[in-house]
């Protein structure tokens, strides 16, 4: 199973569909069958942003959103090539996870 670089914040294109996801899971040093990811969608395709939960950023010269409220563990075999990098938003990604899990 290969999902490209095992880097938290990597933007991947899914195999067979073309949708984008942001790798949320850090490299654990072991191969896992599922990888925690969040969808990446064009900004105009998403409604109101929830502060600290939906992360707005530019990808490919266009506004996009990492939709942390829709995180999902995907089979590694479904995760395709790395096409971008959102690692600069690591603090925001971790804060969104804290909000979802802890409520603050």
VMD Tcl script that draws the C-alpha trace (Angstrom):
set ca {
  {0.00 0.00 0.00}
  {1.45 3.33 -0.96}
  {-0.22 6.67 -0.43}
  {2.64 8.87 -1.54}
  {4.67 10.68 1.06}
  {3.46 9.94 4.58}
  {3.45 13.62 5.53}
  {0.79 15.28 7.64}
  {-0.76 18.10 5.62}
  {-0.07 16.53 2.23}
  {-2.89 17.10 -0.26}
  {-3.69 13.91 -2.18}
  {-5.92 13.21 -5.14}
  {-8.01 10.09 -4.56}
  {-7.62 7.24 -7.00}
  {-10.54 6.71 -9.34}
  {-12.48 9.84 -8.43}
  {-10.28 12.87 -8.50}
  {-11.50 14.28 -5.17}
  {-8.90 15.95 -2.96}
  {-8.09 15.10 0.66}
  {-5.67 16.46 3.22}
  {-3.74 13.85 5.17}
  {-4.47 14.60 8.83}
  {-2.72 11.56 10.29}
  {0.92 11.96 11.14}
  {3.52 9.41 10.09}
  {3.38 6.84 12.89}
  {6.45 4.97 11.67}
  {4.31 1.92 10.91}
  {2.07 1.20 7.96}
  {-1.62 1.35 8.81}
  {-4.43 0.11 6.56}
  {-6.46 3.31 7.01}
  {-5.30 6.92 6.98}
  {-7.16 9.79 8.62}
  {-7.96 12.49 6.04}
  {-10.22 15.51 5.59}
  {-11.85 16.55 2.31}
  {-10.47 19.54 0.42}
  {-13.08 21.38 -1.62}
  {-13.19 24.53 -3.70}
  {-14.28 27.46 -1.52}
  {-17.30 28.24 -3.71}
  {-18.52 24.63 -3.26}
  {-18.77 25.02 0.53}
  {-21.17 27.20 2.52}
  {-20.40 29.22 5.62}
  {-17.09 28.49 7.28}
  {-17.09 27.54 10.95}
  {-14.13 29.31 12.59}
  {-11.41 26.94 13.82}
  {-13.12 24.00 12.08}
  {-13.03 24.81 8.36}
  {-9.57 25.85 7.19}
  {-9.47 28.26 4.25}
  {-6.30 28.19 2.15}
  {-5.14 28.62 -1.43}
  {-4.51 25.55 -3.56}
  {-3.56 25.71 -7.21}
  {-4.04 29.47 -7.15}
  {-7.69 29.17 -6.08}
  {-9.43 29.39 -2.68}
  {-10.13 26.00 -1.09}
  {-11.29 24.68 2.29}
  {-10.05 21.76 4.37}
  {-13.33 20.47 5.80}
  {-12.16 19.13 9.16}
  {-15.74 18.41 10.28}
  {-15.89 15.69 7.61}
  {-12.73 13.76 8.56}
  {-12.71 10.10 7.58}
  {-10.29 7.19 7.72}
  {-9.74 6.05 4.14}
  {-8.11 2.84 2.96}
  {-4.54 3.68 2.03}
  {-5.07 2.05 -1.36}
  {-7.62 4.77 -2.23}
  {-5.18 7.61 -1.59}
  {-3.36 8.68 -4.70}
  {-0.53 11.02 -5.55}
  {0.52 14.03 -3.51}
  {-0.59 17.12 -5.43}
  {-0.10 19.84 -2.82}
  {0.98 20.80 0.66}
  {-1.05 22.24 3.54}
  {1.56 21.51 6.22}
  {1.82 25.26 6.84}
  {-1.66 24.97 8.42}
  {-0.62 22.21 10.84}
  {-1.52 24.27 13.92}
  {-4.99 24.95 12.51}
  {-5.47 21.25 11.64}
  {-4.52 20.14 15.17}
  {-6.71 22.86 16.72}
  {-9.68 21.66 14.63}
  {-9.15 18.10 15.86}
  {-9.03 19.39 19.44}
  {-12.28 21.27 18.85}
  {-14.00 18.18 17.45}
  {-12.76 15.87 20.21}
  {-12.59 18.11 23.24}
  {-15.04 20.86 22.37}
  {-12.66 23.74 22.98}
}
mol new
graphics top color blue
foreach p $ca { graphics top sphere $p radius 0.5 }
foreach p [lrange $ca 0 end-1] q [lrange $ca 1 end] { graphics top cylinder $p $q radius 0.2 }
display resetview
